């Protein structure tokens, strides 16, 4: 295991997923704390030009490009990178970056399950893992946790809700926790009528009222699949029962979680809806430092509103809860089916309201079992995607 950095030296960071919204906010945090943080490795899916600009800005000599064609272009244009830069390609390149001897912490912010192998590699190398890709824990949570324990590495949640729970639980014994409550903005359509929802377009769905995120996660926010995945992740990450994990609608996205203890007292974590707050907490943990974005101004904050979740209107949350109770590979099937359905919606192949139907039908069609190893989970993931694709084909626009 790599030694923890001393207070006198910088914490060295590898960032996988540098060109997405999480990556961009991570770079803002690193740029603001160059005396405490150093970027030593960086990767993107395909935007090698933007990756080259990042490498020049932070003087990074180890970069990865997941897409083969884009990686080839990056290698043809090495002059765009700092002199002596190594350009690594594909999943093998991301995995090699995750194990860089110089790194202290690896932040995985790639979309979907691509980050699973690099995340496991980082833990196996004894690196702390800052996790922004919720699909990884949903798919293979017990294997991730086992690998972290085996190598003495820390899991540092980057999702705003899980980072908030992490902060509220610190110093409190688990036996004293009654439940956690994650907050959901309600997404782009929280105030739309059922009739309007029948005519939602992809352009409508990617306009989030509070957060700046990628298309897939923004659609997930609108269906509340995002919150369902977060509940599954929270159960795994914090060792909770399904009945201890719940959610409420909170349109302002100021309160990111509430933790209720057995005596009835509750702790909440509040910050503006900017990902720089949880990212900075994870990267600098346990140190605190001035934030990148402005803190809350209570002289201007007028109200904090909370609403119960209507699981008839938001069936993806009900399906996530059922998957948590079922256990086994059900959460992985839920995640895989959702990815397929959301992709089909964004491509205009199915209507918005068909997303939960595809997921529910896939969950009902795929056998559930307790996986003995990671390959069994990956096989269930593959099967679920195949079944979901067939369900998509049967949907009429």
Secondary structure, 3 states (H helix, E strand, C coil): CCCCCCCCCCEEEEEECCCCHHHHHHHHHHHHCCCCEEEEEEEECCCHHHHHHHHHHHCCCEEEECCHHHHHHHHHCHHHCCCCCEEEEHHHHHHHHHCCCCCCEEEECCCCCCHHHHHHHHHHCCCEEEECCHHHHHHHHHHHHHHHHHHCCCEEECCHHHHHHHHHHCCCCHHHEEEEEEEECCHHHCCCCHHHHCCCCHHHHCCCCCCCCCHHHHHHHHHCHHHHHHHHHHHHHCCCCHHHEEEEECCCCCEEEEEEECCCCEEEEECCCCCHHHHHHHHHCCCCCCCCCCCCCCCCCCCCCCEECCCCCCHHHHHHHHHHHHCCCHHHHHHHHHHHHHHHHHCCCCCCCHHHHHHHHHHHHCCCCCCCCHHHHHHHHHHHHHHHHHHHHCCCC
